[in-house]
Amino acid sequence: MSVGELDLDGLDGGVLSLTPAPGGPPVGHGEVYVLVRLRGRPVGTVLGQVRDGDDAAEVLAGAARKQLTGYVPEERPAPAVAPPRTSVVVATRERASQLARALDSLLGQDHPDYEIVVVDNNPATDQTRELVRRRYAALGVRYAAEPVPGLAAAHNRGVACAHGEILAFTDDDVIADRRWLSSLAAPFAADPRLGCATGLILPARLTTPAQILLESHGGFTKGFAPRHFDPRRPPADEPLFPFTAGRFGSGANMAFRARALRAVGGFDPATGTGTPARGGDDLYAFARIVVAGHRLSYTPEALVWHHHRETWQDLENQAYGYGAGLTAYLTAIIVRRPALLPALLARLPRGVAHALAISAHRDAGEQSVPGEHGSQSYPWPRSLSRLERRGMLYGPLGYLRARRRVRGHRLPWEVAR
């Protein structure tokens, strides 16, 4: 399946461009998945069938106009002030070639004032350090090593090293849109109560059944409408708010106000990939920020292209890890903030019913990515749902095991004092 970007001059206008996803092959015939932009702004995705000899741009534009009929673009004024100084933290481990691709895209950002910090987590070789030294140090990219295994520990090292007022985090398997960082950081200048912002994550490739299946059931996408979460006005459609932190966004595309993140203790080092908890580091940080009284904003104009894992085994590991990370993060919240337990228990019955309904719809093939396509053609295997539930049962144990490993571990910025 080809992946590309289609830019239209309005829904009634012509095609401005049809380009492949960054670094991808040209859009060809067959099934094609495209991001639809209106004069550069992301507004949706379309799955189209392009036959040999067809004009791909016109076929996909027709599908986009049909799917987006009635869409009214939201008026979003340009930021009145420049985005604050921002630090980009990229945690990595033994993936130098992917890291290079990500850094190349990060160095091309249109943000006027930013830095890049690469954190090498529990390195087994010097490949990452040498890559940064040889190719990127002269361009201002900084390198730091974090010996404690786990994504949260690596992120905390980045927090300690960063100089920016805003701290943005992404992964080594993404390609960032040129306007990603300025779009992600701009809301902080407009809202002094904003503690966290997240953005849109789309697939860079859809070449294997595992990648297609994941994306056809939502992937990492949180939609194309901006959303704002305020602890003073909990959303009616979130019965477990603020504990359903996965609805806020994902760790491959997130930013925090530095002083707010440090004030809540950063990321819990007993969570995240690379620990027995298997995940949950981003969810923990989202929830802690909201519980502390800060707003959270989701903006689809802050876009990164993610390289989904390719194999069925990867997808099984991901399903299990999602379940484990969810309950590990909830355990972390209660362990670190026991006073929140009554609030969680009060929300639990409605939250469980809501989660089971979503799971049932997905098992029946009724859940799809924003744009209403894909799920019927690629039904979600019940085996993956069972793995996710098994992970949920394991998560609390995994967190407690990880917590024992990091007992006595101090936050990097506390050690530096």
C-alpha positions in Angstrom: 0.0 0.0 0.0 1.4 3.4 -1.0 1.4 6.3 1.5 1.4 9.9 0.4 0.2 13.5 1.0 -2.5 15.2 -1.1 -2.7 19.0 -0.9 -5.9 20.6 -2.2 -6.7 24.2 -2.9 -9.9 23.9 -0.9 -12.6 21.1 -1.3 -13.9 22.7 -4.5 -10.4 23.6 -5.8 -7.7 21.8 -7.7 -4.9 19.6 -6.6 -1.8 21.6 -5.4 0.4 18.5 -5.0 0.5 14.8 -4.5 3.7 13.6 -2.9 4.9 10.4 -1.3 5.3 10.3 2.5 8.7 11.6 3.5 11.4 9.3 2.3 8.9 6.9 0.7 8.5 5.7 -2.9 6.3 7.5 -5.4 2.6 7.0 -5.1 1.6 4.3 -7.5 -1.4 2.3 -8.5 -3.2 -0.1 -6.2 -4.4 0.8 -2.7 -3.2 4.2 -1.6 -3.4 5.9 1.8 -3.0 9.7 1.8 -3.0 12.5 4.3 -5.3 15.2 2.9 -4.3 18.8 3.4 -6.2 21.9 2.6 -3.6 24.5 1.6 -1.1 22.8 3.8 -3.3 22.1 6.9 -4.0 18.4 7.7 -7.7 17.7 7.7 -8.1 13.9 7.2 -6.9 10.7 5.6 -8.3 8.8 2.6 -7.9 5.3 1.4 -8.3 5.1 -2.4 -8.0 2.6 -5.2 -5.9 3.7 -8.1 -6.0 1.6 -11.2 -3.1 1.3 -13.7 -3.3 4.2 -16.0 -5.4 6.4 -13.8 -4.4 9.9 -12.7 -3.7 9.1 -9.1 -4.0 12.8 -8.0 -7.5 13.1 -9.5 -8.7 9.8 -8.2 -7.6 10.6 -4.7 -8.9 14.1 -4.8 -12.3 12.8 -5.8 -12.3 10.4 -2.9 -11.2 13.2 -0.5 -13.9 15.6 -1.7 -16.6 12.9 -1.3 -15.3 11.9 2.2 -14.9 15.4 3.4 -18.3 16.7 2.1 -19.6 19.2 4.6 -16.3 19.8 6.2 -15.9 23.4 7.3 -12.3 24.3 8.1 -11.9 25.9 11.6 -10.5 29.4 11.6 -7.2 29.3 13.5 -5.5 32.6 13.8 -1.7 32.7 13.3 0.3 32.8 16.6 0.7 36.4 17.8 4.1 35.7 19.2 7.0 33.4 18.3 7.0 30.0 20.0 9.2 29.8 23.2 12.7 28.3 23.1 12.3 24.6 22.8 14.4 21.5 23.5 13.8 18.4 21.5 14.7 15.2 23.4 15.2 12.0 21.3 15.8 8.8 23.4 17.4 5.9 21.5 19.2 2.6 21.9 21.3 0.9 19.2 19.3 2.2 16.2 21.8 4.5 14.6 20.4 4.4 11.1 16.9 5.2 12.2 18.2 7.9 14.5 20.0 9.6 11.6 16.8 9.7 9.6 14.9 11.3 12.5 17.7 13.9 13.2 17.8 14.9 9.6 14.1 15.8 9.8 14.5 17.6 13.1 17.4 19.8 11.8 15.0 21.1 9.1 12.4 22.5 11.5 11.0 26.0 11.0 11.0 26.8 14.7 13.1 29.9 15.3 14.9 28.8 18.5 15.4 25.2 19.4 18.0 22.6 20.4 18.3 18.8 20.0 19.4 16.5 22.7 20.0 12.8 21.9 19.9 10.5 24.9 21.6 7.1 24.5 19.8 4.7 26.9 21.9 1.9 28.4 24.2 1.7 25.4 25.8 -1.6 24.4 28.0 0.0 21.8 29.4 3.4 20.9 27.5 3.6 17.6 25.1 6.3 18.7 27.7 8.5 20.3 29.9 8.2 17.2 27.1 9.0 14.9 26.3 12.2 16.8 30.0 13.1 17.1 30.8 12.6 13.4 27.6 13.9 11.7 25.6 16.1 14.0 27.7 17.6 16.8 28.9 20.4 14.5 25.2 21.2 13.7 24.5 21.7 17.4 23.1 18.3 18.4 24.1 17.3 21.9 24.7 13.8 23.2 24.0 12.4 26.7 24.1 8.8 28.0 21.7 7.4 30.5 22.9 4.1 32.1 19.6 3.2 33.8 17.5 1.1 31.3 14.1 2.4 30.3 12.5 5.1 28.2 11.4 7.1 31.2 14.9 7.2 32.7 16.2 8.3 29.3 13.6 11.1 29.1 14.5 12.2 32.6 18.1 12.5 31.5 17.0 14.7 28.6 15.0 16.9 31.0 18.1 17.4 33.1 20.2 18.3 30.0 17.7 20.5 28.2 17.8 24.3 28.3 14.4 25.1 26.7 11.3 26.6 28.3 9.4 23.9 26.4 10.6 20.2 26.3 9.5 18.3 23.2 9.9 14.5 22.9 9.9 12.3 19.9 11.2 8.8 19.0 14.1 7.7 16.8 11.7 6.0 14.3 9.8 9.1 13.2 10.2 11.7 10.5 9.0 15.1 11.6 7.1 17.4 9.4 8.9 20.7 8.9 6.3 22.6 10.9 6.1 20.0 13.6 8.0 21.8 16.4 6.6 25.3 15.9 3.1 23.9 15.8 3.7 21.8 19.0 5.3 24.7 20.9 3.0 27.6 19.8 0.1 26.8 22.1 2.3 27.3 25.2 2.8 31.0 24.2 -1.0 31.5 23.9 -2.0 29.7 27.2 0.0 30.2 30.4 -2.0 27.3 32.1 -1.0 24.8 29.4 1.3 22.1 30.8 1.4 19.6 27.9 0.7 19.5 24.1 0.5 16.5 21.8 0.2 16.1 18.1 -0.7 13.9 15.1 1.1 10.7 14.3 0.7 9.1 10.9 2.3 6.0 9.3 5.3 6.5 7.2 5.0 3.1 5.6 2.2 0.6 5.1 4.0 -2.3 3.5 3.3 -5.3 5.7 0.1 -6.9 7.0 1.0 -5.9 10.6 1.5 -2.3 9.7 -1.8 -2.1 7.8 -3.7 -3.9 10.5 -2.5 -1.5 13.2 -3.3 1.6 11.2 -6.7 0.3 10.0 -7.8 0.2 13.6 -6.6 3.6 14.6 -2.8 3.3 15.0 -1.5 6.3 16.9 -3.9 8.8 15.3 -6.0 10.9 17.6 -8.0 12.6 14.9 -7.8 15.9 13.0 -9.8 18.1 15.3 -7.9 20.1 18.0 -8.9 19.1 21.5 -8.3 20.8 24.8 -8.5 19.0 28.2 -9.0 21.1 31.3 -9.1 19.5 34.9 -11.6 22.2 35.8 -14.0 21.1 33.1 -13.7 17.3 32.6 -14.9 16.1 29.2 -18.2 14.3 29.2 -17.0 11.6 26.8 -14.1 10.6 29.1 -15.6 8.7 32.0 -12.2 7.9 33.5 -10.7 11.4 33.0 -7.9 12.1 33.7 -6.9 8.4 34.0 -7.6 7.6 30.4 -4.4 9.4 29.5 -4.0 7.4 26.2 -6.7 9.6 24.7 -4.5 12.6 25.1 -1.8 11.5 22.7 1.4 9.4 22.5 5.0 9.7 23.5 6.3 9.9 20.0 4.8 13.4 19.7 4.5 15.3 23.0 5.8 18.5 24.7 5.7 19.9 28.2 6.3 23.2 29.9 9.7 22.5 31.5 8.9 23.9 35.0 5.6 22.0 35.1 7.2 18.7 34.2 10.0 19.1 36.7 7.5 20.1 39.4 5.6 16.8 39.1 8.9 14.8 39.2 9.3 14.2 35.5 8.7 10.6 34.2 8.4 7.7 36.6 11.7 5.7 35.9 9.9 2.4 36.7 7.7 2.9 33.6 8.4 2.7 29.9 9.8 0.5 27.2 13.0 -1.2 28.4 11.6 -1.9 31.9 9.5 -4.8 33.3 6.5 -2.4 33.2 6.7 -2.5 29.3 5.3 1.1 28.8 3.1 3.8 30.4 5.8 6.5 30.8 4.0 9.0 28.6 0.6 8.2 30.1 2.0 8.8 33.6 3.4 12.2 32.6 0.1 13.2 30.9 -2.0 12.3 33.9 0.4 13.9 36.5 0.3 17.2 34.5 -3.5 17.2 34.4 -3.8 16.2 38.1 -1.5 19.1 39.0 -4.0 21.5 37.5 -2.5 22.2 34.1 -4.4 22.1 30.8 -3.4 19.7 27.9 -3.9 20.4 24.2 -3.9 18.2 21.1 -3.1 19.9 17.8 -3.1 17.9 14.6 -0.9 20.4 12.8 2.0 19.1 14.8 2.7 16.1 12.6 5.2 13.3 12.7 5.4 10.3 10.4 6.0 7.1 12.4 7.6 3.9 11.1 5.4 1.2 12.5 6.9 -2.1 13.5 6.8 -4.5 10.6 6.2 -8.1 11.8 3.4 -10.0 13.4 5.6 -10.7 16.4 6.1 -6.9 16.7 2.3 -6.4 16.7 1.8 -9.1 19.4 4.5 -7.5 21.5 2.9 -4.1 21.0 -0.6 -5.3 22.0 0.7 -6.9 25.2 2.9 -3.9 26.0 -0.1 -1.5 25.6 -2.1 -3.5 28.1 0.8 -3.8 30.5 1.7 -0.1 30.2 -1.8 1.0 30.9 -2.2 -0.8 34.2 1.4 -0.2 35.1 0.9 3.6 34.8 -2.3 3.4 36.8 -0.4 1.5 39.5 2.4 4.2 39.4 -0.2 7.0 39.8 -1.7 5.3 42.9 1.7 4.4 44.4 3.0 7.9 44.0 -0.3 9.7 44.7 -2.4 7.4 47.1 -4.9 10.3 47.6 -6.1 9.7 44.0 -7.3 6.1 44.7 -10.9 7.2 45.7 -11.2 9.2 42.6 -10.0 6.3 40.4 -12.3 3.8 42.1 -15.3 6.1 41.7 -14.7 6.3 38.0 -13.8 2.7 37.5 -17.3 1.1 36.8 -18.2 3.5 34.0 -14.6 3.4 32.7 -14.5 -0.4 32.5 -17.9 -0.5 30.7 -16.6 2.1 28.2 -13.4 0.2 27.6 -15.2 -3.1 27.1 -17.6 -1.5 24.6 -14.6 -0.1 22.6 -13.0 -3.6 22.7 -16.2 -5.3 21.5 -16.6 -2.8 18.6 -13.0 -3.4 17.6 -13.4 -7.2 17.7 -16.4 -6.8 15.5 -14.5 -4.8 13.0 -16.4 -1.6 13.7 -13.6 0.7 14.8 -11.6 2.5 12.1 -9.1 5.3 11.7 -10.5 8.9 11.4 -12.0 9.1 8.0 -14.2 6.0 8.3 -12.1 3.5 6.3 -10.1 0.4 6.7 -11.5 -1.6 9.6 -13.9 -3.8 7.6 -11.2 -4.9 5.2 -8.8 -5.8 8.0 -10.7 -7.3 11.0 -9.0 -7.1 14.3 -7.9 -10.6 15.6 -9.3 -11.5 18.9 -5.9 -13.0 19.8 -4.5 -9.5 20.0 -7.3 -8.4 22.2 -6.6 -11.3 24.5 -2.9 -10.4 24.6 -3.7 -6.8 25.5 -5.9 -8.0 28.4 -3.2 -10.4 29.6 -0.8 -7.5 29.5 -3.3 -5.5 31.7 -3.2 -8.3 34.3 0.6 -8.3 34.3 1.1 -4.5 34.3 0.9 -3.9 38.1 3.3 -6.7 38.8 5.7 -5.4 36.1 5.6 -1.9 37.6 6.4 -3.2 41.1 9.3 -5.2 39.7 10.6 -2.2 37.9 10.2 0.0 40.9 12.4 -2.4 43.0 15.1 -2.1 40.3 15.2 1.7 40.5 14.7 2.1 44.3 17.0 4.8 45.5 17.3 6.3 42.0 17.4 10.1 42.1 16.2 12.3 39.3 19.1 13.6 37.2 18.3 17.3 37.9 18.2 16.6 41.6 21.6 14.9 41.5 23.0 18.0 39.7 22.0 20.3 42.5 
